[in-house]
Amino acid sequence: MRPMRRKSAVPSTAAFALPSHWSPQQALAVFECLNLLREQLWLAYGDDIQRAWRAEHRPGPIPKCADPDSPF
């Protein structure tokens, strides 16, 4: 008996497509592997990751108005 194909929760605009034929056990194994990788990346590069994230999400400069009395 073939396992039921699952509909992917990833939008079609994703950079890659997840396989829809994995068993729940296979999906869990990949999930656990990625979680371990994330933990190791955080231990090795946590401070650098935080600095890079802050730099990417820092708000830009506030645009200056030509006329400060202008309502728009």
N, C-alpha and C positions, 0 to 999 in steps of 0.2 A: 504494500500500500504506500503510495506516494504521500509525503507530508503536504498539507494544505499550503499553497503559495500565499505569502503575506503581502499585503499592500505596503509599499514603502512609505514611511512617514516623512521622508526627505523630499523636499520640493524638487521638481524636475530641473530647476536652475542650479542645483548643487554641482560642485566641481567634479564629483564622482558619484556613481550609483552604488548603493549597497545591494549585495546579493539578496534576492528574495527567496532563495532556496535553502538557507541555513536552517538547521534545527534549533530549537531553543537552547540546547546544550552548546552548540557551536557559537551562537550569538553571545551566550554568557561567557564563553572562553575568550572571545575577542574583546568583549567589554572589560573583563578582568585584566587582560593583557594591557589594554589601553589605560586602564586605571593605574596599574603598576608603573607604566611608562610616565604617566602624568605625575605621579608621586616622585619618581626619580628625577624628572626634569625640574620639579619644584625644589627638591633638595639641592640639586646642583646649581640651578640658575634662578632661584626664587627672587633674589634681590634685583637681578638684571631684568627679569620678566616684569617686575613691578615698575622699574624705571621706564622700560620701553612702553608699557601700557599707559603710564601717566603721560609720557611724551606724545603718544598717539591721540590721547583723549583730552589733552590740554586745550581749553578754549582759545580761539584765535583772538586777535586784538579787536577791540570794539571800534567799529567804523566811526570816523568823525563826520559830523554833519557840516555842510558848507555854511549853513546859517543856524546857529544855535537857538535862535528864536523861532525857527520854522517848526510848525506842529508835526511835520512829516519828514 
